[in-house]
Amino acid sequence: MKSLFKSLLVATVATAILIASPATVSAQDKEKAKEKGKEKAAEKAKKDGVTPFNGKAAAVDKAAKTVKLSGEKARVIQITGTTRIVKGGNPATLDDLKEGEDVSGGFKTSADGKMEATVLNIGPRPPAKGKDKKDDKKEEKK
């Protein structure tokens, strides 16, 4: 009777270990995939030469055409003639930007070390078009 009990106990523990193992490996694979995704994004940014930024506009100097971002880094972004400025999905100008507004975009570092904006998005990001449709479909099903 004791050997039967030991056999059942060993079989149960072995089954539990086998069942738990794939879940652990799966979680590890997801972590690795996230890391690879971040690495690919960083490589693409380096390849394109465009570095993303976001934050709040701490200061806007319209004469010097610069935007100082708030935060620990407090980066100063240079606006050039080729910078595409967008507010609420529509074309805008530097005059449309007020201190304290959310900003995001991308910049390239020039030869003299300045961060020259390629794109400047003013205000919160508008909702993605694809997500709105999915949310609407979910509400219709309810």
N, C-alpha and C positions, 0 to 999 in steps of 0.2 A: 504494500500500500504506500509506504514511504517513497519507494522508487518511482511509482506512478505519479505521486504528487510532485516529486522533484522534476520529473520529465515534463509535466504540464507547466510547472513554474518556469523552467528553462525555455520551453517553447513560447510561452507568453512574453517573457522578457525579450527574446530574440525577435518576435513579431513586432513588439513595440519599438524596438531599435530600428528595424527595417522600415517601419511606417514613418518614423520621425526623420530618418536620414534624408529622403528626397526633399522634404520641406526645408531643411537646413541648407542643402545644396542649392535649392531654388532661390532662397533669400540671398545667398552669397553671389549667385549669378546675377541677380538684379542689382546688387551693389556694384559689381564689376561693370555691368552694362551702363549704369549711371556715370561711373568714373570715366569710361571710354567716351560716353557722350559729351562730358565736360571737356575731355581732352581734345575731341574732334572740333568742338566749338572754338576752343582756344587756338587750335591749329588753323582753323578757317579764318579767324580774326587776324592771326599773324600773316597768313597768306594774302588776305585781302588788304591788310594793313589798317583795317578799321577796328577800333576798340570801342565797345559800347560804354555808355555812361548813363546815370540817372541820379536824380536828387531834386533838391529845391534850389531855385535861383536866389542866392543870398544877396547878390549885387548885380546890377545890369548897367554897364557903361556903354551908352549908345554912341558916344564920340569915338571911343577906342574899339567899339564893336566886340566887346567881351562879355561873358557871363561867368560869374564866380559861383560855383556850387557850394552849398553848405555841407557840413560834415567833417569828419576827421581829415580827409584828403584835401578838402577845399580847393579843388582843381579850378583853373581858369580856362575856359573854352573860348577860343578865338572864332568869331564869325567872319566868313569870307564871302566874296561875291558868288562863289559856287555852292555855298551852304543852302540846302533846301530846308526852309522853315515851314512847319505845319502846326496848326492849332485847330483841334476838333475835327481833324480830317480835311481841313481846307488850307490852301496856301496862306501864309501869314508873313509878317515882317518882324524885325527886332522890336519895333515900336509896340507890338501887341503883347510883348512879354513884360510882366510886372514882377517885382521882387516878391518872393515867397511862393510863386507858382511852381508846380511840379514840372520838371523838364527831363527829357531823355533823348537819346540819339546815339550817334557814333562820331568818332573823331579819328584823324590821322595825325601822327606826329610829324611836324615839318622838319626841315634840315636844321633850323635854328632852335628846335626843341619845343616849339609852341604846339598846343593841341588845337588843331584846326577842325572845326565841326564840318562833317559832310552832311549830316542831317540833325535838325533840332526840332523835337516834338514838344510843344507847349501844352501843359495841362495833362490831366489823367488820360490814359490811353482809352480810345473808344473801344467798346466791346467788339470782339472778333465776330465777323459776319457768320461764320460757320457755327459758333457756339450758340448764337441767338436761335438759329433754326432748331438745333438739338433741344434747347430748353423749351421752345414752343411745342415741339413734338411730345416731350415728356408731360407738359401740362395738358395737352389734348388727350393723352391716354388716361389721365386721372379722371 
